[in-house]
Amino acid sequence: MLRMISWLVAFGVVVLVAAYIVLAPMRMSVIIDRQDEVIELYFGLPARGLSEVFALPISQLPGESSAVDFAKMREGTWDLGDASFQSVATSLGGKPVEFEAMSMMVHPDDERLPFRNALDGTLAVSVCGIPIPQDAQSVQDLYAYAGFIAMSKSTRGDLNFDFLRTGRLPVLVDISDFANGRLVKRSWSVLWDGGSISS
């Protein structure tokens, strides 16, 4: 009887996790590419996640209210990237590591770009890689990509990201970890509010 109860509990947990993966309110993709003394990092997530996950006030995006002005984003967005990543504490092998923004860009949510490796990430964050819509678009209808870079003598070890508590729901995260362009590991995790992810 006890064995059956344990089996039912385990089965219930599996069902709940599977349901969350399918029904997760937000998903975020992370690409890590470890090169010789350089780590490139790319994030892809719904644009509202810039506020909910990275604690970046939506008002900092160019435009009025919650509408984004694409033309102004083409003037350069590394400052937005730096502002968004200020809330994230990062470490490599247990030691602090500092990432600087390369660029950030938003695209219509129904026109997401391929996002499988560092090359995809580079193209996704390009500020000139998208035609400018005639009208400003709501943050709710956009998908954001952000790219960062860090210099480190060693790029090996667990790369950890600690996020602030913002009152959001958990986020499902898929992480693709590359070494000099070769996929080493892919993993899934749940980023709880105020929690961390690592690879």
C-alpha positions in Angstrom: 0.0 0.0 0.0 2.8 2.4 0.9 4.6 1.7 -2.3 1.4 2.4 -4.3 1.0 5.7 -2.5 4.6 6.7 -3.2 4.1 5.7 -6.9 1.0 7.8 -7.1 2.7 10.8 -5.5 5.6 10.5 -7.9 3.3 10.2 -10.9 1.3 13.2 -9.7 4.6 15.3 -9.5 5.5 14.2 -13.1 2.1 15.2 -14.4 2.2 18.6 -12.6 5.7 19.3 -14.0 4.6 18.3 -17.5 1.5 20.5 -17.3 3.6 23.4 -16.2 6.0 22.9 -19.1 3.1 23.1 -21.5 1.1 25.8 -19.8 4.0 28.0 -18.3 2.9 31.6 -18.4 6.4 32.7 -19.7 9.3 30.9 -21.3 12.8 32.2 -21.6 15.6 30.9 -23.8 19.3 31.3 -22.9 22.3 30.7 -25.2 25.8 30.5 -23.7 28.9 30.3 -25.9 32.2 29.8 -24.1 35.2 30.7 -26.2 38.8 31.3 -25.3 38.7 34.0 -22.6 35.3 35.2 -23.8 31.7 34.2 -22.9 28.8 35.3 -25.1 25.4 35.3 -23.6 22.0 35.7 -25.3 18.5 35.8 -23.8 15.2 35.5 -25.7 11.8 36.1 -23.9 8.5 38.0 -24.2 9.2 41.7 -24.0 7.2 42.1 -20.9 9.8 39.8 -19.2 12.2 42.7 -19.4 10.2 44.1 -16.5 9.0 40.9 -14.8 12.3 39.0 -15.0 15.0 41.7 -15.3 13.2 44.4 -13.3 13.7 46.9 -16.2 11.0 49.5 -16.1 9.1 49.4 -19.3 9.2 53.2 -19.4 12.9 52.9 -20.3 12.1 51.4 -23.7 11.9 54.1 -26.4 8.3 55.2 -27.0 5.3 56.3 -25.1 3.4 54.4 -22.5 3.7 50.7 -23.3 4.2 51.2 -27.0 7.7 50.7 -28.4 9.3 53.0 -31.1 11.4 50.8 -33.3 13.1 53.7 -35.1 14.6 54.9 -31.8 15.8 51.5 -30.9 17.9 51.5 -34.1 19.9 54.3 -32.6 21.6 51.8 -30.3 20.4 49.8 -27.3 23.4 48.6 -25.4 22.5 51.0 -22.6 19.1 49.3 -22.3 20.9 46.0 -22.1 23.2 47.2 -19.4 20.3 48.6 -17.4 18.3 45.4 -17.6 21.3 43.2 -16.5 22.1 45.5 -13.5 19.6 43.5 -11.4 21.3 40.1 -12.2 24.2 38.9 -10.1 26.4 36.6 -12.1 29.3 34.3 -11.1 31.5 31.8 -12.9 32.9 29.0 -10.8 31.8 30.8 -7.7 33.6 34.0 -8.5 31.8 37.2 -9.7 31.9 37.9 -13.4 30.7 41.0 -15.1 28.8 41.0 -18.4 28.4 44.0 -20.7 25.6 44.4 -23.1 26.3 44.1 -26.8 22.8 45.0 -28.0 19.1 44.5 -27.4 16.2 44.3 -29.9 12.5 43.5 -30.0 10.5 41.8 -32.7 6.8 41.2 -33.3 5.9 38.2 -31.2 4.5 36.4 -34.2 7.7 36.9 -36.1 10.3 35.4 -33.8 13.7 34.6 -35.2 15.6 31.3 -35.1 17.3 31.2 -31.7 19.4 28.0 -31.5 23.1 29.2 -31.2 25.3 32.2 -30.8 25.0 33.2 -34.5 21.3 33.2 -34.2 21.7 35.3 -31.1 23.9 37.8 -32.8 21.4 38.2 -35.6 18.5 38.5 -33.2 20.0 41.4 -31.2 21.0 43.3 -34.3 19.3 46.7 -34.3 19.2 46.8 -38.1 17.8 43.3 -38.6 14.1 44.2 -38.7 12.0 46.5 -40.9 10.5 49.3 -38.9 6.8 49.0 -38.5 4.8 52.1 -39.4 3.1 52.2 -35.9 4.6 51.7 -32.5 3.7 48.3 -31.0 2.6 47.3 -27.6 5.1 45.6 -25.3 2.6 42.8 -24.9 2.9 42.0 -28.6 6.7 41.9 -28.8 9.5 39.4 -28.2 12.9 40.6 -26.9 16.4 39.5 -27.5 19.4 40.7 -25.6 23.1 39.9 -26.0 26.0 40.2 -23.5 29.7 39.5 -23.3 32.2 38.9 -20.6 36.0 38.5 -20.6 37.5 35.8 -18.4 40.8 34.0 -18.4 38.9 30.8 -17.8 35.4 30.2 -19.2 34.9 26.9 -17.5 32.8 26.2 -14.4 29.2 26.7 -13.4 27.8 30.0 -14.7 25.2 31.2 -12.2 22.6 33.9 -12.5 20.7 35.3 -9.5 17.6 37.3 -10.2 15.7 39.8 -8.1 12.2 39.1 -6.6 9.7 41.1 -8.7 6.4 39.4 -7.7 6.2 37.5 -11.0 5.1 33.9 -11.7 7.8 31.2 -12.3 9.4 31.2 -15.7 10.4 28.1 -17.7 13.9 28.4 -19.0 15.8 26.4 -21.6 19.6 26.8 -21.6 21.9 25.8 -24.5 25.5 25.8 -23.4 28.2 25.9 -26.2 32.0 25.6 -26.2 33.5 27.4 -29.2 30.3 27.0 -31.2 29.8 23.3 -30.3 26.7 22.3 -28.2 27.9 20.8 -24.9 24.7 20.7 -22.9 21.0 21.6 -23.1 18.9 21.8 -20.0 15.5 23.0 -18.7 14.8 24.6 -15.4 12.2 26.7 -13.6 13.2 30.2 -12.6 11.3 31.0 -9.4 10.7 34.6 -8.4 13.9 35.8 -6.8 15.6 32.5 -7.8 18.6 31.5 -9.9 19.5 29.5 -13.0 22.9 27.9 -13.8 24.7 25.9 -16.4 
